[in-house]
Amino acid sequence: MLASGTGVLSYPPSLHSVHADHGAVSAALLDAHGNYLQYLNATPEQGGEDLSDWCSFRIAHLRDEASVSVHEEACVVGLSFRGGKGSCVIDDYVTRFKHNHFREIACFVKGRGAGSVIVAAAPAARWERLGPQLERAVAAYEIKPGR
């Protein structure tokens, strides 16, 4: 659960809790070298997110943050989540550091007054095998009204 009490992230037992930013929660599966094979993160709303333009917001964030290339594959607005509505983007990107190629689902989910972002990512080459677990974790995400 997010520290704010506004979201519940469920993840498969193959993933383990990993360090997250303050207020966030993360789980991951790492290989023997410490590389991410699967990654899930839920973060409380930061203030700039909006359901109507989430996809372009997320893509711009990836371009600004740590990616050398970003490609949007799909965008959906108005999805039903447990406790609220969400907008999701499926994209792939290559990181500046080590040039890793990832595919992700990133959603902004808004409940009664509370919002949060959930990100599910895996190496693009492994998505076909590892992605379905991440997709189920995103679908199971629950947004709560908060404390």
DSSP file (Angstrom, degrees, kcal/mol; ACC not computed):
  #  RESIDUE AA STRUCTURE BP1 BP2  ACC     N-H-->O    O-->H-N    N-H-->O    O-->H-N    TCO  KAPPA ALPHA  PHI   PSI    X-CA   Y-CA   Z-CA
    1    1 A M              0   0    0      0, 0.0     7,-0.2     0, 0.0    41,-0.0   0.000 360.0 360.0 360.0 142.8    0.0    0.0    0.0
    2    2 A L    >   -     0   0    0      5,-2.6     3,-2.2     1,-0.1     5,-0.2  -0.366 360.0-116.1 -63.4 148.4    1.2    3.5   -0.7
    3    3 A A  T 3  S+     0   0    0     20,-0.8    -1,-0.1     1,-0.3    21,-0.1   0.817 117.6  56.7 -56.9 -31.4    2.3    5.4    2.4
    4    4 A S  T 3  S-     0   0    0     19,-0.5   143,-1.0     1,-0.1    -1,-0.3   0.599 110.6-124.2 -76.0 -10.8   -0.6    7.9    1.8
    5    5 A G  S <  S+     0   0    0     -3,-2.2   141,-0.6     2,-0.2    -2,-0.1   0.593  79.6 117.2  78.1  10.9   -3.1    5.0    1.9
    6    6 A T  S    S+     0   0    0    139,-0.2   138,-2.8     1,-0.1     2,-0.3   0.488  70.9  27.1 -93.2  -3.3   -4.4    5.9   -1.6
    7    7 A G  E     -A  143   0A   0    136,-0.3    -5,-2.6    -5,-0.2     2,-0.5  -0.991  56.8-147.8-158.8 149.0   -3.4    2.8   -3.5
    8    8 A V  E     -A  142   0A   0    134,-2.6   134,-1.8    -2,-0.3     2,-0.6  -0.974  14.4-160.4-121.5 118.6   -2.8   -0.9   -3.2
    9    9 A L        -     0   0    0     -2,-0.5     2,-0.4   132,-0.2   129,-0.1  -0.878   7.0-166.8 -99.7 117.8   -0.2   -2.5   -5.5
   10   10 A S        +     0   0    0     -2,-0.6   130,-0.1   127,-0.4   131,-0.1  -0.843  12.1 176.2-101.4 141.7   -0.6   -6.3   -5.9
   11   11 A Y        -     0   0    0     -2,-0.4   123,-0.1     4,-0.1    -2,-0.0  -0.987  33.6 -93.7-146.3 155.7    2.3   -8.2   -7.4
   12   12 A P    >   -     0   0    0      0, 0.0     3,-1.9     0, 0.0   121,-0.0  -0.253  38.7-112.4 -66.5 155.1    3.2  -11.8   -8.2
   13   13 A P  T 3  S+     0   0    0      0, 0.0    -2,-0.0     0, 0.0     0, 0.0   0.657 112.2  71.6 -64.1 -15.4    5.3  -13.7   -5.6
   14   14 A S  T 3  S+     0   0    0      2,-0.0     2,-0.3    15,-0.0    14,-0.0   0.703  90.5  73.0 -73.1 -17.5    8.2  -13.8   -8.1
   15   15 A L  S <  S-     0   0    0     -3,-1.9     2,-0.4    14,-0.1    14,-0.2  -0.681  70.6-156.4 -94.9 152.1    8.7  -10.1   -7.5
   16   16 A H  E     -C   28   0B   0     12,-2.5    12,-2.5    -2,-0.3    -2,-0.0  -0.949  29.1 -92.5-129.1 148.6   10.2   -8.7   -4.3
   17   17 A S  E     -C   27   0B   0     -2,-0.4     2,-0.3    10,-0.2    10,-0.3  -0.326  47.7-175.6 -57.6 134.2    9.9   -5.3   -2.7
   18   18 A V  E     -C   26   0B   0      8,-2.0     8,-0.6     1,-0.1    -1,-0.0  -0.864  37.3 -69.9-129.2 165.3   12.7   -2.9   -3.7
   19   19 A H        -     0   0    0     -2,-0.3     2,-0.3     6,-0.1     6,-0.1  -0.242  55.6-177.3 -55.3 137.7   13.7    0.6   -2.7
   20   20 A A        -     0   0    0      4,-0.2     3,-0.1     1,-0.1     6,-0.1  -0.909  32.7 -87.0-133.3 161.8   11.2    3.3   -3.8
   21   21 A D  S >  S-     0   0    0     -2,-0.3     3,-2.3     1,-0.2    -1,-0.1  -0.217  70.1 -67.9 -60.2 160.4   11.0    7.0   -3.6
   22   22 A H  T 3  S+     0   0    0      1,-0.3    -1,-0.2    21,-0.0     3,-0.1  -0.283 124.5  11.2 -54.5 128.4    9.4    8.5   -0.5
   23   23 A G  T 3  S+     0   0    0      1,-0.3   -20,-0.8    -3,-0.1   -19,-0.5   0.274 110.6 101.0  87.4 -11.3    5.7    7.6   -0.4
   24   24 A A    <   -     0   0    0     -3,-2.3     2,-0.4   -22,-0.2    -1,-0.3  -0.486  59.2-144.1-100.8 170.7    5.9    5.1   -3.3
   25   25 A V  E     - D   0  42B   0     17,-2.2    17,-2.5    -2,-0.2     2,-0.3  -0.999  18.1-177.4-136.6 137.9    6.1    1.4   -3.4
   26   26 A S  E     -CD  18  41B   0     -8,-0.6    -8,-2.0    -2,-0.4     2,-0.3  -0.972  10.1-175.1-136.8 149.4    8.1   -0.8   -5.8
   27   27 A A  E     +CD  17  40B   0     13,-2.3    13,-2.9    -2,-0.3     2,-0.3  -0.986  15.4 170.8-139.4 148.1    8.6   -4.5   -6.6
   28   28 A A  E     -CD  16  39B   0    -12,-2.5   -12,-2.5    -2,-0.3     2,-0.5  -0.981  33.0-135.7-153.9 162.0   10.9   -6.1   -9.0
   29   29 A L  E     - D   0  38B   0      9,-2.2     8,-3.4    -2,-0.3     9,-1.5  -0.998  31.7-168.5-119.1 122.6   12.6   -9.2  -10.4
   30   30 A L  E     - D   0  36B   0     -2,-0.5     6,-0.2     6,-0.2     2,-0.1  -0.821  15.6-129.1-112.9 150.9   16.3   -8.8  -11.0
   31   31 A D    >   -     0   0    0      4,-2.4     3,-1.9    -2,-0.3    -1,-0.1  -0.273  45.4 -84.8 -84.6-177.8   18.7  -11.1  -12.8
   32   32 A A  T 3  S+     0   0    0      1,-0.3    -1,-0.1     2,-0.1    -2,-0.0   0.699 130.2  52.3 -62.4 -20.6   22.0  -12.2  -11.3
   33   33 A H  T 3  S-     0   0    0      2,-0.1    -1,-0.3     0, 0.0    -3,-0.0   0.374 121.4-103.8 -97.8   3.3   23.7   -9.0  -12.4
   34   34 A G  S <  S+     0   0    0     -3,-1.9     2,-0.3     1,-0.3    -2,-0.1   0.589  72.6 144.7  86.0  10.8   21.1   -6.7  -10.8
   35   35 A N        -     0   0    0      1,-0.1    -4,-2.4     2,-0.0     2,-0.3  -0.614  55.6-107.6 -83.6 143.5   19.4   -5.9  -14.1
   36   36 A Y  E     +D   30   0B   0     -2,-0.3    -6,-0.2    -6,-0.2     3,-0.1  -0.542  39.1 168.7 -73.4 126.9   15.6   -5.4  -14.0
   37   37 A L  E    S+     0   0B   0     -8,-3.4     2,-0.3     1,-0.5    -7,-0.2   0.689  78.2   7.6-102.6 -32.4   13.6   -8.2  -15.6
   38   38 A Q  E     -D   29   0B   0     -9,-1.5    -9,-2.2    84,-0.2    -1,-0.5  -0.984  69.8-175.0-146.9 143.8   10.3   -6.9  -14.2
   39   39 A Y  E     -DE  28 121B   0     82,-2.2    82,-2.7    -2,-0.3     2,-0.4  -0.990   5.4-178.8-145.9 132.2    9.4   -3.7  -12.4
   40   40 A L  E     +DE  27 120B   0    -13,-2.9   -13,-2.3    -2,-0.4     2,-0.3  -0.987   9.3 172.0-127.9 140.5    6.3   -2.4  -10.8
   41   41 A N  E     -DE  26 119B   0     78,-2.1    78,-2.8    -2,-0.4     2,-0.4  -0.990  16.0-167.1-148.9 139.8    5.9    1.0   -9.1
   42   42 A A  E     +DE  25 118B   0    -17,-2.5   -17,-2.2    -2,-0.3    76,-0.2  -0.999  14.9 179.7-126.0 132.0    3.0    2.9   -7.6
   43   43 A T  E     - E   0 117B   0     74,-2.6    74,-3.0    -2,-0.4   -19,-0.1  -0.985  31.3-108.3-132.5 137.4    3.5    6.6   -6.7
   44   44 A P  E     - E   0 116B   0      0, 0.0    72,-0.3     0, 0.0   -20,-0.0  -0.280  54.5 -80.1 -61.0 153.4    1.1    9.1   -5.3
   45   45 A E        -     0   0    0     70,-2.5    70,-0.1     1,-0.1    71,-0.0  -0.256  37.7-159.8 -52.4 135.8   -0.1   11.9   -7.7
   46   46 A Q        -     0   0    0     -3,-0.1    -1,-0.1     0, 0.0    70,-0.0   0.650  44.1-102.1 -97.2 -19.2    2.5   14.6   -8.0
   47   47 A G  S    S+     0   0    0      2,-0.0    -2,-0.1     0, 0.0     0, 0.0   0.049 105.7  74.3 125.5 -29.0    0.2   17.3   -9.2
   48   48 A G  S    S+     0   0    0      2,-0.0     2,-0.1     9,-0.0    -3,-0.0   0.536  70.8 106.2 -94.0  -6.4    0.8   17.6  -13.0
   49   49 A E        +     0   0    0      8,-0.0     2,-0.3     3,-0.0     3,-0.1  -0.414  42.1 176.1 -76.8 148.7   -1.1   14.4  -14.0
   50   50 A D        -     0   0    0     -2,-0.1     4,-0.5     1,-0.1     3,-0.4  -0.978  33.8-133.1-151.2 138.9   -4.5   14.6  -15.7
   51   51 A L  S >  S+     0   0    0     -2,-0.3     3,-0.7     1,-0.2     4,-0.3   0.874 103.8  54.9 -60.6 -38.1   -6.6   11.8  -17.0
   52   52 A S  T 3  S+     0   0    0      1,-0.2    -1,-0.2     2,-0.1     3,-0.1   0.810 122.9  23.2 -71.6 -29.7   -7.4   13.6  -20.3
   53   53 A D  T 3> S+     0   0    0     -3,-0.4     4,-2.2     1,-0.1    -1,-0.2   0.097  83.0 121.7-123.2  24.1   -3.7   14.1  -21.3
   54   54 A W  H <> S+     0   0    0     -3,-0.7     4,-3.0    -4,-0.5     5,-0.2   0.892  71.8  55.1 -54.1 -45.3   -1.9   11.4  -19.4
   55   55 A C  H  > S+     0   0    0     -4,-0.3     4,-2.3     1,-0.2    -1,-0.2   0.930 111.9  41.1 -60.6 -48.4   -0.4    9.7  -22.4
   56   56 A S  H  > S+     0   0    0      1,-0.2     4,-2.3     2,-0.2    -1,-0.2   0.871 114.4  54.5 -67.8 -34.8    1.3   12.8  -23.8
   57   57 A F  H  X S+     0   0    0     -4,-2.2     4,-2.2     2,-0.2    -2,-0.2   0.935 110.9  45.0 -60.3 -47.9    2.3   13.8  -20.2
   58   58 A R  H  X S+     0   0    0     -4,-3.0     4,-2.5     2,-0.2    -2,-0.2   0.916 112.4  50.1 -65.5 -44.5    4.0   10.4  -19.6
   59   59 A I  H  X S+     0   0    0     -4,-2.3     4,-2.1    -5,-0.2    -1,-0.2   0.918 111.9  48.6 -61.3 -43.0    5.8   10.4  -23.0
   60   60 A A  H  X S+     0   0    0     -4,-2.3     4,-2.2     1,-0.2    -1,-0.2   0.895 109.6  53.4 -63.1 -39.5    7.1   13.9  -22.4
   61   61 A H  H  X S+     0   0    0     -4,-2.2     4,-2.3     1,-0.2    -2,-0.2   0.924 108.6  48.9 -61.3 -45.2    8.3   12.8  -18.9
   62   62 A L  H  X>S+     0   0    0     -4,-2.5     5,-1.0     1,-0.2     4,-1.0   0.905 111.4  49.8 -61.6 -41.3   10.2    9.9  -20.4
   63   63 A R  H  <5S+     0   0    0     -4,-2.1     4,-0.2     1,-0.2    -1,-0.2   0.884 115.8  43.0 -64.9 -37.8   11.8   12.1  -23.0
   64   64 A D  H  <5S+     0   0    0     -4,-2.2    -2,-0.2    -5,-0.2    -1,-0.2   0.819 116.3  48.1 -75.6 -31.6   12.9   14.6  -20.3
   65   65 A E  H  <5S-     0   0    0     -4,-2.3    -3,-0.2    -5,-0.2    -2,-0.1   0.998 126.3 -37.7 -82.3 -71.5   14.0   12.1  -17.7
   66   66 A A  T  <5S+     0   0    0     -4,-1.0    30,-2.5    -5,-0.2     2,-0.4   0.079  91.7 110.0-153.1  30.7   16.3    9.4  -18.9
   67   67 A S  E   < -F   95   0B   0     -5,-1.0    28,-0.3    28,-0.3     3,-0.1  -0.912  41.8-165.6-121.7 143.0   15.5    8.1  -22.4
   68   68 A V  E    S+     0   0B   0     26,-3.1     2,-0.3    -2,-0.4    27,-0.1   0.699  87.0  15.4 -92.4 -23.2   17.2    8.4  -25.7
   69   69 A S  E     -F   94   0B   0     25,-1.0    25,-1.9    -7,-0.1     2,-0.4  -0.987  64.3-173.0-149.3 143.8   14.2    7.3  -27.7
   70   70 A V  E     -F   93   0B   0     -2,-0.3     2,-0.4    23,-0.2    23,-0.2  -1.000   0.9-173.4-138.0 135.6   10.5    6.9  -26.8
   71   71 A H  E     -F   92   0B   0     21,-2.8    21,-2.2    -2,-0.4     2,-0.5  -0.980  16.7-143.5-133.4 121.0    7.7    5.4  -28.8
   72   72 A E  E     +F   91   0B   0     -2,-0.4    19,-0.3    19,-0.2     3,-0.1  -0.714  19.4 176.4 -82.1 126.8    4.1    5.4  -27.9
   73   73 A E  E     -     0   0B   0     17,-3.0     2,-0.3    -2,-0.5    18,-0.2   0.812  63.4  -6.3 -97.1 -39.6    2.3    2.2  -28.9
   74   74 A A  E     -F   90   0B   0     16,-1.8    16,-2.5     2,-0.0    -1,-0.4  -0.993  52.1-162.1-157.4 153.3   -1.2    2.7  -27.5
   75   75 A C  E     -F   89   0B   0     -2,-0.3     2,-0.4    14,-0.2    14,-0.2  -0.993   8.9-178.1-140.9 131.9   -3.2    5.2  -25.4
   76   76 A V  E     -F   88   0B   0     12,-2.7    12,-2.7    -2,-0.4     2,-0.4  -0.999   5.8-165.5-133.9 132.3   -6.5    4.5  -23.6
   77   77 A V  E     +F   87   0B   0     -2,-0.4    10,-0.2    10,-0.2   -25,-0.1  -0.915  67.6  29.3-114.7 141.8   -8.5    7.0  -21.6
   78   78 A G  E    S+     0   0B   0      8,-0.7     9,-0.2    -2,-0.4    -1,-0.2   0.758  71.1 163.8  87.3  26.6  -11.4    6.2  -19.2
   79   79 A L  E     -F   86   0B   0      7,-2.8     7,-2.4    -3,-0.2     2,-0.5  -0.491  38.6-117.9 -74.6 146.4  -10.4    2.7  -18.1
   80   80 A S  E     +F   85   0B   0      5,-0.2     2,-0.3    -2,-0.2     5,-0.2  -0.740  35.9 176.0 -86.7 130.2  -12.2    1.3  -15.0
   81   81 A F  E >   -F   84   0B   0      3,-2.8     3,-1.9    -2,-0.5     2,-0.7  -0.855  47.7 -81.0-122.2 161.6  -10.0    0.4  -12.0
   82   82 A R  B 3  S+b  142   0A   0     59,-1.0    61,-2.6    -2,-0.3     3,-0.1  -0.531 120.6   4.6 -64.2 111.1  -11.0   -0.8   -8.6
   83   83 A G  T 3  S+     0   0    0     -2,-0.7    29,-0.4    59,-0.2     2,-0.3   0.437 133.2   2.9  94.5   0.7  -12.0    2.5   -6.9
   84   84 A G  E <  S-F   81   0B   0     -3,-1.9    -3,-2.8    27,-0.2     2,-0.3  -0.970  77.6 -73.2 180.0-164.9  -11.7    4.8   -9.9
   85   85 A K  E     -FG  80 110B   0     25,-2.2    25,-3.3    -2,-0.3     2,-0.3  -0.849  39.2-170.3-119.7 155.8  -10.9    5.6  -13.5
   86   86 A G  E     -FG  79 109B   0     -7,-2.4    -7,-2.8    -2,-0.3    -8,-0.7  -0.963  21.4-144.2-145.9 162.3   -7.6    5.6  -15.3
   87   87 A S  E     -FG  77 108B   0     21,-2.2    21,-2.5    -2,-0.3     2,-0.4  -0.989  26.1-168.0-123.6 137.2   -5.7    6.5  -18.4
   88   88 A C  E     -FG  76 107B   0    -12,-2.7   -12,-2.7    -2,-0.4     2,-0.4  -0.949  12.4-163.5-131.2 146.8   -2.9    4.3  -19.6
   89   89 A V  E     -FG  75 106B   0     17,-2.4    17,-2.5    -2,-0.4     2,-0.5  -0.986   8.0-154.8-124.3 138.6   -0.1    4.4  -22.2
   90   90 A I  E     +FG  74 105B   0    -16,-2.5   -17,-3.0    -2,-0.4   -16,-1.8  -0.966  34.1 151.3-108.4 127.7    1.9    1.5  -23.5
   91   91 A D  E     -FG  72 104B   0     13,-2.1    13,-2.8    -2,-0.5     2,-0.3  -0.914  35.6-138.8-145.9 169.2    5.3    2.6  -24.8
   92   92 A D  E     +FG  71 103B   0    -21,-2.2   -21,-2.8    -2,-0.3     2,-0.3  -0.983  24.0 173.0-133.3 152.3    8.8    1.5  -25.3
   93   93 A Y  E     -FG  70 102B   0      9,-2.3     9,-2.8    -2,-0.3     2,-0.5  -0.976  28.5-129.6-152.4 159.8   12.0    3.4  -24.6
   94   94 A V  E     -FG  69 101B   0    -25,-1.9   -26,-3.1    -2,-0.3   -25,-1.0  -0.975  31.6-127.7-116.2 127.1   15.7    3.1  -24.5
   95   95 A T  E     -F   67   0B   0      5,-2.7     4,-0.4    -2,-0.5   -28,-0.3  -0.371   5.9-135.0 -74.4 151.1   17.5    4.4  -21.4
   96   96 A R  S    S+     0   0    0    -30,-2.5     2,-0.6     3,-0.1    -1,-0.1   0.898  94.6  67.3 -68.0 -41.0   20.4    6.9  -21.6
   97   97 A F  S >  S-     0   0    0    -31,-0.4     3,-0.8     1,-0.2    -2,-0.1  -0.743 128.4 -13.9 -85.9 121.1   22.4    4.8  -19.1
   98   98 A K  T 3  S-     0   0    0     -2,-0.6    -1,-0.2     1,-0.2    -2,-0.1   0.345  97.8-106.7  69.3  -3.0   23.4    1.4  -20.6
   99   99 A H  T 3   +     0   0    0     -4,-0.4     2,-0.3     1,-0.2    -1,-0.2   0.881  55.1 178.2  51.6  45.4   20.9    1.8  -23.5
  100  100 A N    <   -     0   0    0     -3,-0.8    -5,-2.7     1,-0.0     2,-0.6  -0.594  23.7-137.5 -77.1 139.4   18.5   -0.7  -22.1
  101  101 A H  E     +G   94   0B   0     -2,-0.3    23,-2.4    -7,-0.2    24,-0.4  -0.888  29.9 176.9-103.2 114.3   15.3   -1.2  -24.2
  102  102 A F  E     -GH  93 123B   0     -9,-2.8    -9,-2.3    -2,-0.6     2,-0.4  -0.817  22.7-152.5-116.2 154.8   12.1   -1.4  -22.0
  103  103 A R  E     +GH  92 122B   0     19,-2.9    19,-2.0    -2,-0.3     2,-0.3  -0.962  26.6 179.0-118.2 143.5    8.4   -1.7  -22.7
  104  104 A E  E     -GH  91 121B   0    -13,-2.8   -13,-2.1    -2,-0.4     2,-0.5  -0.974  33.0-145.4-144.5 157.8    6.0   -0.3  -20.1
  105  105 A I  E     -GH  90 120B   0     15,-2.4    15,-2.6    -2,-0.3     2,-0.4  -0.998  26.7-176.3-114.4 125.4    2.4    0.2  -19.2
  106  106 A A  E     -GH  89 119B   0    -17,-2.5   -17,-2.4    -2,-0.5     2,-0.4  -0.991   3.1-177.6-127.5 126.0    2.0    3.5  -17.3
  107  107 A C  E     -GH  88 118B   0     11,-2.9    11,-2.5    -2,-0.4     2,-0.6  -0.947  23.2-150.9-126.3 141.9   -1.3    4.5  -15.9
  108  108 A F  E     -GH  87 117B   0    -21,-2.5   -21,-2.2    -2,-0.4     2,-0.5  -0.967  24.1-168.5-105.0 123.6   -2.7    7.5  -14.0
  109  109 A V  E     -GH  86 116B   0      7,-3.1     7,-2.4    -2,-0.6     2,-0.5  -0.951   4.2-165.6-120.2 129.6   -5.6    6.4  -11.8
  110  110 A K  E     +GH  85 115B   0    -25,-3.3   -25,-2.2    -2,-0.5     5,-0.3  -0.961  10.2 172.2-121.7 127.3   -7.9    8.8  -10.1
  111  111 A G        -     0   0    0      3,-3.9     2,-1.7    -2,-0.5   -27,-0.2  -0.197  61.7 -39.8-107.0-156.8  -10.3    7.9   -7.3
  112  112 A R  S    S-     0   0    0    -29,-0.4     3,-0.1     1,-0.2    -1,-0.1  -0.558 125.9 -32.2 -71.4  90.4  -12.5   10.1   -5.1
  113  113 A G  S    S+     0   0    0     -2,-1.7     2,-0.3     1,-0.2    -1,-0.2   0.128 123.8  94.4  86.5 -21.2  -10.0   12.9   -4.6
  114  114 A A        -     0   0    0     30,-0.1    -3,-3.9  -108,-0.1     2,-0.3  -0.810  48.4-179.0-108.3 145.5   -6.9   10.7   -4.7
  115  115 A G  E     + H   0 110B   0     -2,-0.3   -70,-2.5    -5,-0.3     2,-0.3  -0.974   2.7 173.5-137.8 155.0   -4.7    9.9   -7.7
  116  116 A S  E     -EH  44 109B   0     -7,-2.4    -7,-3.1    -2,-0.3     2,-0.4  -0.986  25.4-125.3-155.3 163.0   -1.6    7.8   -8.3
  117  117 A V  E     -EH  43 108B   0    -74,-3.0   -74,-2.6    -2,-0.3     2,-0.4  -0.926  18.6-166.0-112.5 134.0    0.6    6.5  -11.0
  118  118 A I  E     -EH  42 107B   0    -11,-2.5   -11,-2.9    -2,-0.4     2,-0.4  -0.987   5.3-171.5-120.8 131.8    1.3    2.8  -11.6
  119  119 A V  E     -EH  41 106B   0    -78,-2.8   -78,-2.1    -2,-0.4     2,-0.4  -0.982   6.6-175.9-124.5 132.4    4.2    1.8  -13.9
  120  120 A A  E     +EH  40 105B   0    -15,-2.6   -15,-2.4    -2,-0.4     2,-0.3  -0.993  17.6 169.6-127.2 122.0    4.9   -1.8  -15.0
  121  121 A A  E     +EH  39 104B   0    -82,-2.7   -82,-2.2    -2,-0.4   -17,-0.2  -0.947  13.6 164.9-138.2 154.1    8.0   -2.4  -17.1
  122  122 A A  E     - H   0 103B   0    -19,-2.0   -19,-2.9    -2,-0.3   -84,-0.2  -0.966  52.8 -73.8-155.5 158.8   10.2   -5.2  -18.5
  123  123 A P  E >>  - H   0 102B   0      0, 0.0     3,-1.7     0, 0.0     4,-0.6  -0.362  45.6-126.0 -55.2 136.1   12.9   -5.5  -21.1
  124  124 A A  G >4 S+     0   0    0    -23,-2.4     3,-1.0     1,-0.3     4,-0.4   0.860 108.9  57.1 -55.8 -38.8   11.2   -5.2  -24.5
  125  125 A A  G 34 S+     0   0    0    -24,-0.4    -1,-0.3     1,-0.2     4,-0.1   0.693 112.8  41.3 -67.8 -17.6   12.8   -8.5  -25.7
  126  126 A R  G X> S+     0   0    0     -3,-1.7     4,-3.0     1,-0.1     3,-0.7   0.380  85.0 100.0-107.8   1.4   11.2  -10.3  -22.7
  127  127 A W  H <X S+     0   0    0     -3,-1.0     4,-3.0    -4,-0.6    -2,-0.1   0.882  75.2  59.2 -60.0 -40.9    7.8   -8.6  -22.8
  128  128 A E  H 34 S+     0   0    0     -4,-0.4    -1,-0.2     1,-0.2    -2,-0.1   0.871 118.3  31.6 -57.1 -36.5    6.0  -11.5  -24.5
  129  129 A R  H <4 S+     0   0    0     -3,-0.7     4,-0.2    -4,-0.1    -2,-0.2   0.873 132.9  29.0 -87.9 -41.5    7.0  -13.8  -21.7
  130  130 A L  H >X S+     0   0    0     -4,-3.0     4,-1.2    -7,-0.2     3,-0.6   0.692 102.0  78.2 -96.4 -21.3    7.0  -11.5  -18.7
  131  131 A G  H 3X S+     0   0    0     -4,-3.0     4,-2.9    -5,-0.4     5,-0.2   0.854  82.0  63.9 -60.9 -40.7    4.4   -8.8  -19.7
  132  132 A P  H 3> S+     0   0    0      0, 0.0     4,-2.1     0, 0.0    -1,-0.2   0.875 102.5  50.7 -56.4 -37.9    1.2  -10.8  -18.9
  133  133 A Q  H <> S+     0   0    0     -3,-0.6     4,-1.9    -4,-0.2    -2,-0.2   0.918 112.5  47.0 -62.7 -42.2    2.1  -10.9  -15.2
  134  134 A L  H  X S+     0   0    0     -4,-1.2     4,-2.3     1,-0.2    -1,-0.2   0.894 109.0  54.0 -67.3 -39.3    2.7   -7.2  -15.2
  135  135 A E  H  X S+     0   0    0     -4,-2.9     4,-2.4     1,-0.2    -1,-0.2   0.904 108.6  49.7 -60.6 -40.8   -0.6   -6.6  -17.1
  136  136 A R  H  X S+     0   0    0     -4,-2.1     4,-1.6    -5,-0.2    -1,-0.2   0.883 108.9  52.4 -65.1 -38.4   -2.4   -8.5  -14.4
  137  137 A A  H  < S+     0   0    0     -4,-1.9     4,-0.5     2,-0.2  -127,-0.4   0.904 110.4  47.7 -64.7 -40.8   -0.8   -6.5  -11.7
  138  138 A V  H >< S+     0   0    0     -4,-2.3     3,-1.3     1,-0.2    -2,-0.2   0.935 110.9  51.3 -63.7 -45.5   -1.9   -3.3  -13.4
  139  139 A A  H 3< S+     0   0    0     -4,-2.4   -57,-0.3     1,-0.3    -1,-0.2   0.790 109.4  51.6 -62.9 -27.6   -5.4   -4.6  -13.8
  140  140 A A  T 3< S+     0   0    0     -4,-1.6    -1,-0.3    -5,-0.1    -2,-0.2   0.521  80.3 125.8 -86.8  -6.0   -5.5   -5.5  -10.1
  141  141 A Y    <   -     0   0    0     -3,-1.3   -59,-1.0    -4,-0.5     2,-0.5  -0.260  46.2-156.0 -59.2 137.1   -4.4   -2.0   -8.9
  142  142 A E  E     -Ab   8  82A   0   -134,-1.8  -134,-2.6   -61,-0.1     2,-0.4  -0.969   4.7-154.6-121.3 125.6   -6.8   -0.5   -6.4
  143  143 A I  E     -A    7   0A   0    -61,-2.6  -136,-0.3    -2,-0.5   -31,-0.1  -0.812  14.8-163.4 -97.0 137.9   -7.2    3.2   -5.8
  144  144 A K        -     0   0    0   -138,-2.8   -33,-0.2    -2,-0.4     3,-0.1  -0.790  31.5-112.5-118.8 160.2   -8.4    4.3   -2.3
  145  145 A P        -     0   0    0      0, 0.0  -139,-0.2     0, 0.0     2,-0.1   0.727  58.8-128.8 -65.8 -20.8   -9.9    7.6   -1.1
  146  146 A G              0   0    0   -141,-0.6  -141,-0.2     1,-0.2  -140,-0.1  -0.312 360.0 360.0  96.8 176.3   -6.9    8.2    1.1
  147  147 A R              0   0    0   -143,-1.0    -1,-0.2    -2,-0.1  -142,-0.1   0.427 360.0 360.0 -98.8 360.0   -6.5    9.1    4.8
